[in-house]
Amino acid sequence: MATRMQPFQFVVFVLAIVLVGWNSSAHGQMPGPPLPHDPAHAEQATTWCALHLARREIVAALSDCDYAVARDPKDVAALSNRGAVWLLAGDPKRAIVDFDAALALKPEDAGLHFNRGLAHDNAGFPDRAIADYSAAIGLNPQMAIAFHNRGAVYERTSRRRLAVDDYTRALAINPTLQASRDALRRLQGADM
């Protein structure tokens, strides 16, 4: 008698196929191109990917992003969105691959540098994160959050003076950035 999958097991199995991909050699056939989450999304897969991403619907976002990238490997928005999906899914190394591809197409995009900085930071590459945040700041000197995030990396890597400078710059640009204000208080309190 065949064992029956429990509903939870089935969901995990389907999720594993979506996230890891169908291994065609194990099944004797080549898979078709990736499909959008919903066939009605096919013509606007990049837009739907962004919408699912905003809703934190990882599987649907990844499906639509994969489809958009397969249709147009030079779609910067699809690559960037898929990188953000990988970040949200906790896979910063895959995110880095997508942000690298997007930056190869649009190197002047401060947001892409910032997002790759997040991915490098989450992947445990603080010096690469600092370089990306610095590139974002070079392209957009008013990006307060890039100063803040670079300051946070400096703080975690024991470069206190640089951290204080970046938190201060972030607040000069955006006085409502509470995380920078809290970090400065914390660092200044350590002096007392």
N, C-alpha and C positions, 0 to 999 in steps of 0.2 A: 504494500500500500504506500503510495507517495505521501510524503509529509506536506502539509499545507503551510504556506507562509502566513505568519500572523500579520495583521495590518501594519504594525510598526516595522517589521522586517521588510515588507514590500516597499514602504516609503524610503527606508534606508537604502535598499537595493536600487531603486529608481534614482535617488539622489546621488548615489555613487556613480551610476552610469552617466548622469548629467555632468557631474563635477570632474570625473576622471576621464570620461570618454569611453566609447564603446570600442573594445579591442577587436578589430576586424579579423586578425589572424586566428583568434580563438574561436571565432564563429564561422569561418570559412567564407565570408563575404565582405566586400568593401562597403563601408557605410556611405550613405549619401551625404550631401553637404549638410551642415548643421541647419536646423529649422528654427524659426522664431518661436517664442513661447506660444504664440497664437498666430495661425496662418494669416489672420486679418492684419497682423502687424508687419507683414513682409515688406511692404513698400516704405514703411517708416520705422524700421527696426532700431535705428539709432535714437530716435525720439522716444520710443517705447522703452528702450534700455535705460535711458535717463530717468524716465518716469518711474520704472520699477526700482531703480537705484534709490531715488528720493524716498520711496516708500519702504526701503530696506527689504525688498522682495528679491533675495539673492538669486534663487534659481531662475526665476523669470527674467531678471535683469541679465544674468549670464547667458541665457539662451538667446535673447534678442541681441545682445552685444556680439556674441559669437557669430550669429547670422549676419549682422551688419559688417563685421570685419571680413568674413568670408566673401561677402558680395563686393566689398571694396577695402582691400588691405591698406589703403592710404587714407581711410576715413579717420582723421585725427580725433574727432569727437567720439567715435565708437571705441577707438583704442584707449582714449583717456577714461571714458566711462567704464570700460571693462577693467582697466587698471584699478579704478575706484571700487568696483565690485570685488576684485580680488583682495583689496585692502579690507573691505568690510567683512569678507569671508575669512580673514585671518591668514592670507597667503601673500605676504608682501613681496616675496621673490617673483611670483608670477606678475604681480602688479608692476614691478620694476621692468620686466620684459616689455609690457605694454607701454609704459611711460617712455622707455627708451625708444621704441618704435615711433611713438607720437612725436617725441622731441627730434628725431631724425628728420621728420617731415616739417616740423614747426619749432625750430630752436629758439625763436624769440618769444615764446609763450611763457610768461612768468608763472602762470597757474600750473603748467605742466612741470616746471622745475620744482615748484612748491610741493606738488603731489608726489613727485618722485622722491623729494626730501622726506616726506612722511613715510614712504615705503622703505627707503634706506634706513631711516630711524627705527622703524618697526622690525626690520630685518637684522638689526644689530650692527649697522655700519655707520657709526656716528660721524666719522670724518666725511663720508660721502653725503650724509644728510646735511652737514654744515655747508659743503660745497654747493649743493642744490639750493638750499635756502639763500646762500650768498648770491647765486645766479638769479634767483627770483627777485631779490632785493635790487640787484644791479639793473634788472629790466623794469622793475616797478618799485622805486624807492619809497612809495607810500604804502607798501604792503605790510601793515603793522603786524599781522599774524606771522609773517615770515621772520620778522625780527624776534617776536616772542618765541617761536619754535626754535630758532637758532640759539637764542638765549637759554632755553631749556636744555638743549644738547650741551651747550657750554657748561651749564651748571652740573649736569650729570657726569661730565668728564673732568670735573674739578678745575674749570677755567672760570673761576668766580668773577674776576674783574670784567671779562668779556661778556659774561652773562648779565651782570649789572648794567653794562653799557647797552646791551640789546633790549633788555626789559625797559630801560629808560627811554630808548628811541621808540619802542613800540607805544609807550604811553604818550610820548610827544605827538605821535601821529594820531593815535586813538585813545584819548583820555578815559574812555569807558571800558577799556580792556582790563577787566577785573583780574584775570589770571596773571597778567604782568604786574599789576599792583600788589597782588598777594605774594608773588615771587620776590619782589623788591623788599617788601616788609619782612619776609622770611630771611632773606640774605642780610638785611640791615640788622635784624634782631640777633643774628648770629655774631655780630660785632660787639654786642653789648656784654 
